[in-house]
Amino acid sequence: IYHYESPSELKNEKFMHDLLLSFEGQLIEKYIDKENHEYKTCRIRESNDTLTVLLNFDQSGLFEYLNTGDSVSKVRGDSTVTVRRGNHIKYFYLRY
């Protein structure tokens, strides 16, 4: 688990919340939600569900790297997000 304590209580709470997320699916949409505080928003389709992940506080570069169609996965309790694009795999460590 990689986390550098932020002086912001809100960022720390968001990081702890996101640390508990677990997902494995395909990125179907990514956008800046102008109606919701301009949050960096990703929609990930899992087998029968769609998960919305807000990456507004993350500074790892994950949001900027992601493309629609990428396979994205994260294990509960770990800050590592794995992105598969074709034959390439890239790892990001959530940093808030």
Secondary structure in CASP SS format (residue, H / E / C, confidence):
PFRMAT SS
TARGET T0000
AUTHOR 0000-0000-0000
METHOD secondary structure of the structure
MODEL  1
I C 1.00
Y C 1.00
H C 1.00
Y C 1.00
E C 1.00
S C 1.00
P C 1.00
S C 1.00
E H 1.00
L H 1.00
K H 1.00
N H 1.00
E H 1.00
K H 1.00
F H 1.00
M H 1.00
H H 1.00
D H 1.00
L H 1.00
L C 1.00
L C 1.00
S C 1.00
F E 1.00
E E 1.00
G E 1.00
Q E 1.00
L E 1.00
I E 1.00
E E 1.00
K E 1.00
Y E 1.00
I E 1.00
D E 1.00
K C 1.00
E C 1.00
N C 1.00
H C 1.00
E C 1.00
Y E 1.00
K E 1.00
T E 1.00
C E 1.00
R E 1.00
I E 1.00
R E 1.00
E C 1.00
S C 1.00
N C 1.00
D C 1.00
T E 1.00
L E 1.00
T E 1.00
V E 1.00
L E 1.00
L C 1.00
N C 1.00
F C 1.00
D C 1.00
Q C 1.00
S C 1.00
G C 1.00
L H 1.00
F H 1.00
E H 1.00
Y H 1.00
L C 1.00
N C 1.00
T C 1.00
G C 1.00
D C 1.00
S E 1.00
V E 1.00
S E 1.00
K E 1.00
V C 1.00
R C 1.00
G C 1.00
D C 1.00
S C 1.00
T E 1.00
V E 1.00
T E 1.00
V E 1.00
R E 1.00
R E 1.00
G C 1.00
N C 1.00
H E 1.00
I E 1.00
K E 1.00
Y E 1.00
F E 1.00
Y E 1.00
L C 1.00
R C 1.00
Y C 1.00
END
